[in-house]
């Protein structure tokens, strides 16, 4: 709106607005002849309330001025109007401005409510926003929201305050006997007044958290009734699983000892492609976590994107072509000196169930160009001069550990189109890993509570699973033979705990031999104040908070990792610290659990390659 659009608007005779008495003088609708050079406006606004609730509030009185800077009072009603309202708005500017409208409901149906609005004159001496031929259209949206469409002719009347009102006229004020200003004050326009009104109306109902929760709840309800995977979506999932398998031999990156996020990176220096992987335990139900990473259209995630990638585009298209998949475009801000990237992704998910009955979800994503349906034009969503189109594919695997915990693994392949030096590549990988830290922190619960919950669940799970494979039975027999062997000479050892007896066995065959051997057999026996199943569960919960804390506090573990976990078997890896001049020792062990009919628990342990 230019300065020339602001005209001197003669005022009409004032009507009393002291009360709503039908016999009171009515506010007079301002005619179009009194408002030259109107500007056309069309806006679409997202309001966080249902259409009928919004309609009822628009036709009634309220006072939100302390919180939302919006105050609405009823005026004497026009003959055909449902209500004549007077809005007073005061936000981010000196002094309030007002807007008085006669409102008439001309359509009131479930799919749409239409309200006609016309500005009326009143005896408010403040700056006024004038609307002519205005329509307020209220349409229901998902999750209890309303799309408010306002179509109107607009201008403003700027009234100067005389000294008796407390503020002297400025040097730029050109006044008439009716105290009207021909041109708007600096930094003030009808457009800014209208924008302030819309913002105040939005803020009155704004409840981003509630809308995000409704959106997430809707997805959780739809998991078991989602459309079946299309053929192309099934192929996408299989390619995503293959990418995760590609990282099986990746080297783990060094992290702080107390760090509970495993990080890996495959990258050949001087190239522009890399594969990063991170894994973490999350203190939340597997489905809740799936919803958190799948539901991308939340206000919370948009705010975070604006904070971390200021000026970069972000848009989501859900349920594309009737499928369960979505398309997602996001811009990524790069360090100074490098051009920002924009990525388009096609994403879908699949539910699977392990042999032990625990469910897990696979979320696969690839470049949007792989999608054979309609897709967005990345150049239209971003300034091609300021962005380079990148390529990314990957997979999220979310596995149930207990009813209230899950394991999250993210593997992502990225083609940045141009090679980057190692320091920049490590920074970019760190950004990807940071997301896992944020998710872990978001759902973090009390460590002792989680450990006890996991221990109870694992013990119950072990007692309910007593069937072993033939290979597992063979392993138990070989380990039992070691304990029963008479080939060892047992020597008592000093124990750090008087409740535990310890021995070391030396093969008798080595006593008469000059050959020094490094093989020894250890043995310990003691009583623990809990059930046998709880002891087994404590050992199986290799990466519990308590085990991690004690391991790192002792200083004996350089690193430890849970490689694989099944109902009655785990595979773990650890690096034990040895004193100088010996090198640290790396162990990879397979633990198989067996519960006897009498409740005894056996654990067979064997090194694996």
N, C-alpha and C positions, 0 to 999 in steps of 0.2 A: 504494500500500500504506500503510494507516494505522498509527499507533503501536499500536493495539489488536491488530493481526495478529501482532505479535511476542510469542511466548509462551515461557515457560521450558520447555525441552525436556530431559527426563531422559536421561542418557546410558546406553547399554547397556554390558555388559562388553566390554573392549577385546581385540582380537586383535592378535597380533604382525604387523607389516608389514615385518619385516627382510628377508625374501626371499620368493620364490614357490614354496617347497617345498610339494608337495601335502600333506605331513603336517603342515604348519603350521596353527595355528588359523585358521579362516576369519573374515573380517569379517562382522558380522551386519547384515542388512538391517533398517533402521528401520521399524517397523510404523506404520500409519496411526493407531493408537490413541495412539501416543506424540507425534503431531504434530497437535494441534487447530488449527482455524481456518486451513487452508491456502488459498492464493490461486491461482486459475487463471491460467496464462499461456500465450499463443500468440504466437510470433514467427516472422517470415520473414527470413532473413539471407542476404545475397549473399556467398558464399565464393569466392575466386579460385583454385580448384583443382578437379580432376575429382572426382566422387562416390567412386570406388573409392580414389583416393589419400587423400581425406579419411577414409574408413572405416578404411583401414589405419593411419593416424596415430592415430585415436581409440582404436584397440585396442593401441597400442604405447607405449613410453616415449620421452619427449623432454624437452629442457631448453632453453627459449627465454627463460628469466628475464632474462638481461642485456639482450635486445633487445625482447622482446614481453611481459615480465612474466608468462609462462605456463610452468609446469613440470608435467609429467605423469609419474607413476610408477605401476607396476603393483603391485597388492596381491594377497594370496592370493585365488584366483578362487572365486566362488560355484559351486555344483554345476552350474547350467544356464547360466552366463554365459560368453561368449567371453573376457571380460577384466573385471577389477575395477581401476578406475583411480582415482588420487588426484590431482586438480588442485590446484595451489597458485598463487594469483593475487595479485599485488601491484602495484597501479597507482593512482596519484593518491590514495592514502590511507595513513595510518600503520599499518604492520604488514600482513602478508599475511592472506588468508582462504583457505579450502580448500573443496573439494567432492569427496567420494568416491562413486563410482557403480559399480554392477555393470551391465555392458553385455552385451546379448544380441542378436545379429543374427537377426531373425525373417523378413526378406525381403531377398534379394540378387539383384536383376535389373537389366538394363540401364537400364530407365526409372525405377527407384526402388529405394533401399536403405532399410530401416527397422530401427532399433536401439531396443530397449526398454531403459530405464534406471531403476534404483532406487537411492536413496541408501543407503549402508552406514555403520555406525558405525566409527570408527577412533580411535586414540589421539592424534590431532592436537589440541593444546590451543588452537588458534586458532579464530576465528570461522568457522562453517561455513554453507554454503548447502545447503539440503535440498530435493531434488526427489522427488516421488512420482508413480507412474503416468506416467512420462515417456516420450515417443516422440521419437526423433531421425529425421526423414525427410530423405533426401538425394536430390534430383532434379537430373538434368543440365540445364544451361542452355547457351545459345550461348557461343561463344568460350572454351570450357574452364572454365566456372564451374559452381558448384553452388548450388542453392537449398536452404538448410538450414532446415527447419521444426521447431521445438521446441514440443511441447505437453506441459504438465506442471502438477502442483500444486506450489506453492512456498512455502517460508518460510525462516527463518534462525535459527541458534543463535548468540548472541553470548556469547562467553566472555571473562571478565575476566582480565587478567594480574596475577598476584600479585607482591609485591615481589621474590621470588627470580627472577622472569623479567625483571627490569630495569625494569618500569613499575609504579608503585603504583596501587592501585585509586582510581577517581575518587569524588568526593562523590556522584555520581548512581548509583553502582553498587550494586545490591541483589543480594547474592550468596547462594548456598546452599553446602552442603558440596561440591557438584560444580562450584563456580565458574561458575555460569550467571547471566546477567543477565535480569531479567524484561522490561525494556524496552530498546530499541536506544539506543546512544549518539547524541548529537546529530549531525545531517547524515548518518546512516547508516541504511540500511534494506535489507531483502531485495531490494527492487526495484533499488536501486543496486548491490548485489553482483552480481545477475544481469546487469544491463547492463554492468558491468565485465568479467564473464566473456565475454559475447558480443563485446565490443569487442576483448578480448585475442585471442580465437579468430580474429576477422576480420583483425586486424593481422598475425597469424602468416603468413597467406597473401596479404595485400594486395599487389597489383602492378598498380596502375592503368595504368601505361604499357604493360605487356604486353597487357592487355585492350584498351586503345584501339588498339594496333597491329594486333591480330587483327581487331578490328571494321573498321578501315580497309582491311586486306588483303582481307577478305571482300567489301567493296563494290567494290574494284578488280577482283576476279575476276568480278564479276557485271555489269560495265558492258556488255559485248558480248552478254550473254544476258538483259538486263533485259526485263520485260514490255513489249509495245508500248504506245505512248501511247494512252490512251482519247481519244474525241472531245473531251471536256471538257478534257483535259490539253493537247491540240493547240491548242485555242482559247485556253487560258491562256498558252501560249508565244507565240502571235501577238500577244496584247494586251501581253505583256511587251516584245516587240520594238518595238511601236508606242510604248511609253513611252520607250524608249531613244532612238528617232528624235525624240521631242518635245524632247529636250535638245540637238539639233544646233546650235541658235543660242544656247545658254546662254553667259553670260559667265563666263570663268574667274576664280576668286577669287585675290587676291594671296597668294603663298606665299613662304617664304624661297628665295633663289636656288638653294641646294643641294638643295631639295626635289625628290624624284623622283615625288611623287604629285600628279596634277592634280585640282583640286577645282572644282566648279561648284554654283551654287544658283539656283533659280528660286523666288521668293517675293514676293508682293505684300504690302507692309506693311499690318498691320491685319487680315489674313486668318489662318485657322487651317490652311491647306493649303500645302504646299511640296514641291518636287521637288529632291533633291540628287543629285549625281553625282560619282564619283571614279574615277580610272583610274591604274594603276600597272603597272610591269614587275615580275614575280616570278621569282626565280631557281630555278624548279623546273619539272618536267615538267607539262604541262597536265592530265593525268589525276590525278596526285598532288595537284595543287591543287584540282581538282574534289572529290576525296574529302575534303580537309580542310574545305571549306566545306559539303559535303553531310552528312557523318556528324556529326550534332548530338548524339548520345547518349553522348558520351565523358565520362569523369571529368574530363579536363582542362577541357572547356568548362563543365561544371557548377561546378567550383571557381571558374573565372573569373567566372561569372554571380553566384555567391554573394558574391564579393569586390566586384564593381562594382554589384550590385543587391540588396543585403542585404535579406532579408525578402520578396523578390518571387518569384512562382511561375515554374516552368519545367518543361515536360514535352514529350516527343516520342512520336508514334505513327508507326511506320514501316510501309511496304508496306500502306497502307490499302486495304481491300477488294480485296486481291490485285493492286493496281496498283504502279507504281514510285514513286508519290508518297508524301508524308508530311504529317502535321499537326503544327504546332509552336505551343505557347503559351509566351509569355515576358512577364514583367513588367519594366518599366523604371522605375528610380528617378529621380524628377525633383528639381530643386533645391528647397531649403527654401521652404515657402510655396505650393507647387504639388502637386496630387494626383498620385500615381504612375499610370502607364498600364499597361494589360495588352493585349497584341496576340495574336490568333489568326491563324495563317497556314497556307494550303494551298500546298504547294511541289512542283514537279516539275521534270524536266530533260530535255534532248534533245541528242543528238550530231548535228553537221553537219560536212560537209567542204567546204572552199573549192575553187575551180577549180584551185589549185596543189597540191592534195592535202593541205594542212595541215588538221587537225581543230580544231573549236572546239565548245564546249558552252554551251548557254543554260539557265540555271536561273531559272525564273519563279516568282513567289510573289504571292498575293493573300490577301485576308481569308478566313478559314476559312468564313465564311457563304456564300461562292461555291461551296463544295464541296457536291455534291448527295447525298453519302452521310452516314453517321453521323459526328457531330463532337462535340467536347467542349463542355461548358457553362462558359463563362468565369467566370460568377458563382460556380460551385461551386469553381473552382480559385483564386479570389481573393476577398478580403473586399470586397464591393461598396462598402462605406463608405470604404475606403482606396484604391480603384482606380477609374479611369475607363477604359472600353473605348475604345481607339484603333483607327484603320483604317490599314492600310499595304499597299502593293503595290509590286512592283519586279522587277528583273532583274539577274542576274549574267551577264556574258559573258566567257568564258575562252577566249582565242585562243592557239593554238600559235605561238610565234615561232621557236624552235629546239627540238630534241629535249629540251633541259633548261631552257628558259625559256618563259614565257608572259606574255600581257598580260591584266590583269584590269580589267574595267569594271563598276562597281556603280551602278545608277540606282534611286532609291527615292522613291516618292510617299507622303507621310504626311499624314493628317488627324488633328490633335490635338484636335478637337472644340471648342476655344475658342481665340480669338486670343491670341498671345503678343507681347510687345514684342521689338524687334529684338535687344537684347543676349541675351535668353534663347534666341531662335531661332538665333542664331549659335552659342551654346554647344551646343544640341542638334544642329545640323548638324556641329559639330566632333566630337561623340561618334561620329557615323556615319563621318566621315572617319578618325577615330582607328583604327577597325577595319582599314582598308587599310594604315595605317602599321604596325600590329602584325603583319599578315600578311606585309608586305614584310620586316620585321625578322626574323620567324620563319624565313624561308627564305633570308636574305641569305647570299651566298657571296662569296669573294674577287673584287674588282672586275676585276683584271687577268685572272684565270682565266675569268670570264664573258665579258669582251670578246674574248679570244682564241678561245674556244669559238664565240661568235657570228660572229666574223670568218671563221673556217674554214668554218662551216656556210653562211654567206651567199655566200661565194665559190664554193663547190661548187654551191649552188643556182643562181647566175647562169650558170655554165658549162653547166648542164644545161637551161637555158630560153632558147632562141634564137629563138622564134617571136614576132613582133610583130603586133599588130592593124594594120589599114589606117590607122587614125587615128594610131597611134604611129609608123608609117613616115612619114606626112606631117609629123609634128612633127620627126623626124630630118632630113628633107630641108630643111625651112625653117631649122633651126639650122645645118646644114652649109653652106647658101648664105651665111649670115652670115660664116662663117670664110673662105670662098673669095672673098668680095666684094673687088673692087678699088676700091670707092668710099671707102675709108678712108685717111687719111694717118696712118701709124703713127709715134708718138713714143716713144722709149725712156724708160723710167722707172727710177728708182733702186730696186733690189730689196733687201729686208732679208736676203736669202740669196743669196750669190754663185753657188750652184748653180742658181738659178732666174732666168730672164730675163723681164722684164715690159715690156709696151708698152701705150699707150693710143691708140685710133684715133679720129680726128675726121672726120666726113663732109666730103669735098672740096667738096661743093655749098655748104657753109656759109662757106667762106673768103671769098667775094665778097659775102656777104650781111650786112646790118646786124642781122639777127635773131639774138639770142643763144639758143642751144639747150642743153638739159640732157642730151641723149642722148649717151652715149659708149660706145665699145666697148673692153673690156679683153681683154688677151691675156697668157698666161703659159706658159712652157715649162720643163720641168726633168726630172730623173731621180730616181726613187724606188727604194729598195732592196727591192723586193718585186715580185710578179707583178702584171700588169694587173688580174686578177680581184680580187686583194686590195685594190688601190686603190679599185676600184669598190665592193667590199664595205664598206670603211671609210667611204665617203661614204654608202652606203645605211644603215649602222648609225648613223643620225642621233643617236639618244639613247643612245649607248654611255656608260659611266661616264667614259671618257677625254674624249669630246667634250663632255659636260656639264661636267666639271671645268674643262677648258681654256676653255670658253666663258664660264663665270662668273668664273674667275680673271682673264681678260683685261678684264672689265668692259664689253665691247662689246655683250653680249647682255642685254637687259632680261628677256626670256623667250623660250622656244622649246618647240615641241610637235610631235610626230609625229602628223599628222592621220590618215593612212591608209598601209597598207603591203601591197604585193602582191609576187609573186615578182620581177618586173622593173620595179616602179614604186613610188614613195613620194610622198606629199604632206606637206609640212612647213610650219610657220608659225613665224615668229620676229619679235621686235621688236629692232631695232638702235638702240643708243644714239648720238645725235648731239650734238655740242657746242652749248652755248648760243650764239646764241639760237634755234637750229633745234630743231624738234620731233623726237621719235623717229620712226623709219620702221618701218612694219610690212610684212613680206613674207610672202606665201603662195606657195610654189613647188611645182611638180610636176616630179619627176625620173624620167626613163624610161631604163632601162639596156638596152644592146644589146651582144652579144658576137659578133664576126666569126669567120669560119671559121679565120683565122690566130691567134686568141686576143686580138686587139685588143678593147678595151672602149670603147664610146662612151656618153656620158651626155647626153641632151638635157634642158635645163632651161627651164621656161617659167612665168611668173607666172600665177596663177589667181585668180578672184574668191572 
